[in-house]
Amino acid sequence: MTEAWAPLARGSNFDDPAIQAVADKHGATAAQVSLAYLMQLGCSVVPKTSNPKRLEENLGAVGVTLDSEDVAALDGVKGERLSGDPLTFPG
Amino acid sequence: MRIPVTTLNDGYDFPLLGLGTYKLTGDEVEPIVRTAIELGYRHIDTAALYDNEVEVGKAINAAIKAGDVTREELFVTTKLWNDDQERVAEAYQESLERLDLEFIDLYLVHWPWPQHGTHVKAFEQIAELQGMGRLQSVGVANFSRRCSTRSSRPPVFPRCSTRWSCTPGSPSPSCAPTTTSTTS
């Protein structure tokens, strides 16, 4: 069982065209699509927010069901892990 | 909205969506945790490092007292910070007291910090706590496979959740659909 922290990459890839396209198709937001994708991979996600509207938005990811085309499109998103290298952090 | 759960390999249910609380501090913590619970969140993630266990615990206890939720319906995670890898039982007790909870659902080694050489033992001590009735599930965070194999003997993480920074474009090795290995 894997849990994803910083699952939204602090919003850094919300403008990604693949994420946007899937979001548009489902009438969802980039955040919801990102969370739905990770949950469909079997990850648990723990997005942080201090904004009640975002709490609701993130919860809405539960209602987004991605098909295999969507997942394939999201598999192609380029991104980077946010954290330091576990072998050396904190150095 | 019902949040899906997965069953951990120790048999406990783990909600797939939770509220992260890193960088939530002070007065903003309680209202956001209370609102999350009101909206239907059942999984709250904190850590000793976050310096908000007291506020998270207050919000949880207030929500229980108000009848919004029962303790059993909630899934609370906290984590052992690096400086405490050699005082696991004490650090766990301190987290319980700060949270003002009888038990914690999931306790994780927050970072491996392998250069210090105590991460495997720290995990084993967390696993011992699991048998003592105040901790349900155990796991590690930010452990790469290489971290796990760097110790002098093969580590066995028998009932283990892992926590990793995953995001679209960068899913972890163990949650990517193309890999057959799992971290168990």
Chai-1 contact restraints between the chains, C-beta under 6 A:
chainA,res_idxA,chainB,res_idxB,connection_type,confidence,min_distance_angstrom,max_distance_angstrom,comment,restraint_id
A,M1,B,L8,contact,1.0,0.0,6.0,A-B,restraint_1
A,M1,B,S161,contact,1.0,0.0,6.0,A-B,restraint_2
A,T2,B,T162,contact,1.0,0.0,6.0,A-B,restraint_3
A,T2,B,W164,contact,1.0,0.0,6.0,A-B,restraint_4
A,T2,B,S172,contact,1.0,0.0,6.0,A-B,restraint_5
A,T2,B,S174,contact,1.0,0.0,6.0,A-B,restraint_6
A,T2,B,C175,contact,1.0,0.0,6.0,A-B,restraint_7
A,E3,B,R163,contact,1.0,0.0,6.0,A-B,restraint_8
A,A4,B,C166,contact,1.0,0.0,6.0,A-B,restraint_9
A,W5,B,R163,contact,1.0,0.0,6.0,A-B,restraint_10
A,W5,B,S165,contact,1.0,0.0,6.0,A-B,restraint_11
A,A6,B,S165,contact,1.0,0.0,6.0,A-B,restraint_12
A,P7,B,T167,contact,1.0,0.0,6.0,A-B,restraint_13
A,A9,B,T167,contact,1.0,0.0,6.0,A-B,restraint_14
A,S34,B,P168,contact,1.0,0.0,6.0,A-B,restraint_15
A,Y37,B,P168,contact,1.0,0.0,6.0,A-B,restraint_16
A,L38,B,C166,contact,1.0,0.0,6.0,A-B,restraint_17
A,M39,B,L16,contact,1.0,0.0,6.0,A-B,restraint_18
A,L41,B,P171,contact,1.0,0.0,6.0,A-B,restraint_19
A,L41,B,C175,contact,1.0,0.0,6.0,A-B,restraint_20
A,L41,B,P177,contact,1.0,0.0,6.0,A-B,restraint_21
A,G42,B,C175,contact,1.0,0.0,6.0,A-B,restraint_22
A,C43,B,C166,contact,1.0,0.0,6.0,A-B,restraint_23
A,C43,B,C175,contact,1.0,0.0,6.0,A-B,restraint_24
A,S44,B,L16,contact,1.0,0.0,6.0,A-B,restraint_25
A,V45,B,L17,contact,1.0,0.0,6.0,A-B,restraint_26
A,V46,B,G18,contact,1.0,0.0,6.0,A-B,restraint_27
A,V46,B,G20,contact,1.0,0.0,6.0,A-B,restraint_28
A,V46,B,D45,contact,1.0,0.0,6.0,A-B,restraint_29
A,P47,B,G20,contact,1.0,0.0,6.0,A-B,restraint_30
A,K48,B,G20,contact,1.0,0.0,6.0,A-B,restraint_31
A,K48,B,Y22,contact,1.0,0.0,6.0,A-B,restraint_32
A,S50,B,L24,contact,1.0,0.0,6.0,A-B,restraint_33
A,S50,B,E28,contact,1.0,0.0,6.0,A-B,restraint_34
A,S50,B,I32,contact,1.0,0.0,6.0,A-B,restraint_35
A,P52,B,T35,contact,1.0,0.0,6.0,A-B,restraint_36
A,L55,B,A36,contact,1.0,0.0,6.0,A-B,restraint_37
A,L55,B,L39,contact,1.0,0.0,6.0,A-B,restraint_38
A,L59,B,M1,contact,1.0,0.0,6.0,A-B,restraint_39
A,L59,B,L39,contact,1.0,0.0,6.0,A-B,restraint_40
A,V62,B,M1,contact,1.0,0.0,6.0,A-B,restraint_41
A,V62,B,I3,contact,1.0,0.0,6.0,A-B,restraint_42
A,L74,B,P168,contact,1.0,0.0,6.0,A-B,restraint_43
A,V77,B,P168,contact,1.0,0.0,6.0,A-B,restraint_44
A,V77,B,G169,contact,1.0,0.0,6.0,A-B,restraint_45
A,K78,B,G169,contact,1.0,0.0,6.0,A-B,restraint_46
A,G79,B,T167,contact,1.0,0.0,6.0,A-B,restraint_47
A,G79,B,G169,contact,1.0,0.0,6.0,A-B,restraint_48
A,G79,B,S170,contact,1.0,0.0,6.0,A-B,restraint_49
A,E80,B,S170,contact,1.0,0.0,6.0,A-B,restraint_50
A,R81,B,S165,contact,1.0,0.0,6.0,A-B,restraint_51
A,R81,B,S170,contact,1.0,0.0,6.0,A-B,restraint_52
A,L82,B,S165,contact,1.0,0.0,6.0,A-B,restraint_53
A,S83,B,S165,contact,1.0,0.0,6.0,A-B,restraint_54
A,P86,B,P112,contact,1.0,0.0,6.0,A-B,restraint_55
A,P86,B,N142,contact,1.0,0.0,6.0,A-B,restraint_56
A,P86,B,S144,contact,1.0,0.0,6.0,A-B,restraint_57
A,P86,B,C147,contact,1.0,0.0,6.0,A-B,restraint_58
A,L87,B,P114,contact,1.0,0.0,6.0,A-B,restraint_59
